[in-house]
Amino acid sequence: MPPKTAFALARFDGDYYPGTPDSFVRGPIQYGDMRKAKPRFKRVTPMTDIVDKKTRSRWMAGIRGKDTKPEIRVRSYLHRAGFRFRLHKKGIPGRPDIWLAKHNAAIFVNGCYWHRHRGCRKSTSPKDNKAKWRDKFAATVVRDERNLALLAKHGIRVLVIWECELDAEKRLSKSLPKIAKWLRSKSRYREIPPPVDA
């Protein structure tokens, strides 16, 4: 008669096990002290991606372009500080995330990844389809520069706030007041944080 065994579910964080639900793997545990027993499983080398290209494409397409968390944080601060604004104003080059007509100012809350924040740890590049992504990122940068040139031509002030400056509470307390200070100044253009080559 074969030895008695019990089957228990064990989770191994960071690895994906093909054919098992929710990263779980089933392994035999000998009867006895279940608290001390360890599940027997074979570690699987992590794959580059856990989904097919079609699913990954759908996920990437679902990433928000409006009403992102960094954008909402800026809007919330401005509203509390007494500033009134419009969102994604049509007719303004680049349709800025925040438009303050009283101050003739356009605010862009840019994601470091998509808008290629120079020197930022979040501005990484995919390893697959390098040429495709290089062209895509380059087109975004060119479009941003074209919009900035048009805004300057129309005499509109521009503030660019990078996502990395809004993702930590310690930086938020210093970054957000800079927005109000800039709006009340006569500065035509500013980036928060400043460019790495500035």
C-alpha positions in Angstrom: 0.0 0.0 0.0 1.5 3.4 -1.0 2.3 5.8 1.9 -0.4 8.2 2.9 0.1 11.7 1.5 -1.8 14.9 1.8 -2.0 17.6 -0.9 -1.7 21.2 0.1 -1.5 24.4 -1.9 1.7 26.4 -1.6 2.5 29.8 -3.0 5.9 30.9 -4.2 6.0 34.6 -4.7 7.6 36.0 -7.8 7.3 32.8 -10.0 4.6 31.8 -12.4 3.7 28.1 -12.7 2.2 27.3 -16.1 -1.0 25.3 -15.9 -1.7 26.3 -12.2 -4.2 28.9 -11.2 -3.0 32.2 -9.6 0.6 31.2 -9.3 -0.2 28.2 -7.0 1.5 24.9 -7.2 0.2 21.6 -5.8 2.7 19.3 -4.1 2.5 16.3 -1.8 3.1 16.7 2.0 3.6 13.7 4.2 1.2 13.3 7.1 2.6 14.4 10.4 3.2 17.9 11.7 1.6 20.0 8.9 3.0 23.2 10.4 6.6 22.1 9.9 6.1 20.3 6.6 7.3 22.0 3.5 5.6 21.7 0.1 7.6 19.9 -2.5 7.7 21.7 -5.8 10.1 22.5 -8.5 11.0 26.1 -9.1 10.1 27.3 -12.6 12.3 30.0 -14.3 10.3 33.2 -14.7 9.2 33.9 -18.3 9.6 37.2 -20.0 5.8 37.6 -20.2 2.9 35.6 -18.8 0.3 36.5 -21.4 0.2 36.4 -25.2 0.8 39.4 -27.4 -2.8 40.1 -28.0 -3.6 40.2 -24.3 -0.6 42.4 -23.5 -1.6 44.8 -26.3 -5.1 45.0 -24.8 -3.7 45.7 -21.4 -1.3 48.4 -22.7 -4.1 50.1 -24.6 -6.1 50.2 -21.4 -3.6 52.4 -19.7 -5.3 55.7 -18.9 -4.3 58.9 -20.8 -6.6 61.1 -18.6 -7.5 61.2 -15.0 -4.4 59.5 -13.8 -3.5 59.5 -10.1 -0.7 62.1 -10.5 -3.0 64.3 -12.5 -5.8 64.0 -9.8 -3.3 64.9 -7.1 -2.3 68.1 -8.9 -5.9 69.0 -9.5 -6.9 68.4 -5.9 -4.1 70.6 -4.7 -4.9 73.4 -7.1 -8.5 73.3 -6.1 -7.7 73.4 -2.4 -5.3 76.3 -3.0 -8.2 78.3 -4.6 -7.3 78.0 -8.3 -10.0 77.3 -10.8 -9.3 75.5 -14.1 -10.6 73.6 -17.0 -9.5 70.1 -18.0 -8.2 69.1 -21.5 -9.3 72.4 -23.0 -10.0 72.1 -26.7 -8.5 74.7 -28.9 -5.3 74.8 -26.9 -2.3 73.1 -28.5 -1.7 69.7 -26.9 -5.0 69.9 -25.0 -3.2 70.4 -21.6 -4.2 68.3 -18.6 -5.1 71.5 -16.8 -5.8 74.9 -18.3 -5.9 78.1 -16.1 -7.3 80.9 -18.3 -6.8 83.6 -15.6 -3.1 82.8 -15.5 -2.8 82.1 -19.2 -1.1 78.8 -18.1 -1.2 75.2 -19.4 -0.1 72.4 -17.1 1.0 69.0 -18.4 1.3 66.1 -16.0 3.5 63.8 -18.0 4.2 60.1 -17.4 7.9 59.5 -17.3 7.7 56.3 -19.3 5.6 57.5 -22.2 7.0 61.0 -22.5 10.6 59.9 -21.9 11.7 61.8 -18.9 15.5 62.2 -19.3 17.5 60.7 -16.5 14.5 59.1 -14.8 14.5 55.5 -13.5 11.0 55.1 -14.8 12.0 56.0 -18.4 12.9 52.4 -19.3 12.6 50.8 -22.7 11.1 47.4 -23.6 13.5 44.7 -24.6 11.2 43.2 -27.3 10.5 45.1 -30.6 13.1 47.7 -29.8 12.7 49.5 -33.2 9.0 49.7 -32.9 9.1 51.2 -29.4 12.0 53.6 -30.3 9.9 55.0 -33.1 6.8 55.2 -30.9 8.6 57.1 -28.1 10.4 59.3 -30.6 7.0 60.3 -32.1 5.7 61.2 -28.7 8.7 63.4 -27.9 8.4 65.1 -31.3 4.7 65.8 -30.7 5.4 67.2 -27.2 8.1 69.5 -28.6 5.8 70.7 -31.4 3.0 71.5 -28.9 5.4 73.4 -26.6 6.5 75.5 -29.6 2.9 76.3 -30.6 2.1 77.2 -27.0 5.1 79.5 -26.8 4.1 81.1 -30.2 0.6 81.9 -28.8 2.2 83.4 -25.6 0.8 80.7 -23.3 2.8 79.8 -20.2 3.7 76.2 -19.7 4.4 74.0 -16.6 5.4 70.4 -17.1 5.2 68.2 -14.0 6.7 64.8 -14.2 5.0 61.7 -12.7 8.1 60.7 -10.6 7.8 64.0 -8.6 4.3 63.0 -7.5 4.6 59.4 -6.5 6.0 59.9 -3.0 4.5 61.7 0.0 7.9 63.2 0.9 8.3 64.8 -2.5 4.6 65.9 -2.8 4.9 68.3 0.2 7.7 70.1 -1.6 6.5 69.8 -5.2 2.9 70.9 -5.0 3.6 74.3 -3.5 6.0 75.0 -6.4 3.0 74.9 -8.7 1.2 77.7 -7.0 4.4 79.7 -6.7 5.0 79.3 -10.5 1.4 80.3 -11.4 1.7 83.6 -9.4 5.1 84.3 -11.0 5.8 85.7 -14.5 7.8 82.7 -15.6 7.0 81.5 -19.1 8.1 77.9 -18.7 9.1 75.4 -16.0 9.6 71.7 -15.4 9.2 70.0 -12.1 11.8 68.6 -11.5 14.1 70.6 -13.7 15.7 68.8 -16.6 18.8 66.8 -15.8 21.0 68.9 -18.1 19.7 72.2 -16.6 
